[in-house]
Amino acid sequence: MANEKIRGGQMPQLAYRNLRFLESADARALRILSEYFDPQAHLRRAGAQHTVVFFGSARILPREAALQNLRDVESRSKGGAAATLQSSIKRARMDVHMSRYYEAARELARLVTQWARSLNDSPKFLMVCSGGGPGIMEAANRGASEAGGKSIGLNIKLPMEQEPNPYITPELNMLFRYFFMRKLWFAQPAQALIVFPGGFGTMDEMFEFLTLIQTHKMGHRVTILLYGSKFWKRTVNFGWMLESGTISPEDLKLIRFVDSPQQAFAILKDELGQRLDLRTVIKHPFV
């Protein structure tokens, strides 16, 4: 009887190949662990030890696209001055205004990557990292690509699917189910964070970083730059938070405002250079 065949002649499925089980509530812990170990394996294989993280709106357009959209809207409005068209023109003009942040993120990522490629360590030692989507995320990966370097994209599965931008290094293009695991991989290797104008998601990610550093949970120093002082000082009244007693003067020292790629890069180069003992390779030394 012990050797009698299983009725139906079918072997049970291996648990780790059972997609129905893996998608169930019972396997949630396994999914969470997978989103820790799989990104870790990707980063280790790529030699990515430290990152410069870019946060910002997915809705900000490249300058060329914003200008073309404005031309299209203005062309449609020539036949009349309907209120809806006027609203569209106003929106399109604002998109052109905001597109400067896309171009700034692109340039800053290019500068960071170009510098990283000149260092005495592997050029993969320090990489640009973004949320993997459009807007500021795309600009960061694009700038890194234009400098000839690799970059990371940590995308998130959403009800409205967010497509990965085409500038992410393919082997460093990762997709997360859980926001908190994605945030862990933003934070764990980060040496610097540059926050460009954005919405709820950007605010959430920025304040998560600030809280981790404020409460000494990060485990290492992180340079945090808010790009676009006019936007940030109008959007978040940090001065009033200080005056109200909800943050301390020391908390306010965690952030700095910058208004040009060159200004941001100078701070990053100085602080990361000292912290990580980074030196530029002399390619043609005197003998």
Buried (B, 14 or more C-beta within 10 A) or exposed (E): EEEEEEEEEEEEEEEEEEEEBBEEEEBEEBBEEBBBEBBEEBBEEBEBBBBBBBBBBBEBBBBEEBBBBBEEBBEEBEEEEEEEBEEBBEEBBEBBEBBBBBBBBBBBBBBBBBBBBBBEBEBBBBBBBBBBBBBBBBBBBBBBBBBEBBBBBBBBEEEEEBEBBEBBBEEBBBBBEBBEBBBBBBBBBBBBBBBBBBEEBBBEBBEBBBEBBBEEEBEEEBBBBBBBEEBBEEBBEBEEBBEEEEBEEEBEEBBBBBBEBEBBBEBBBEBBBEBBEBEEEEEEEEE
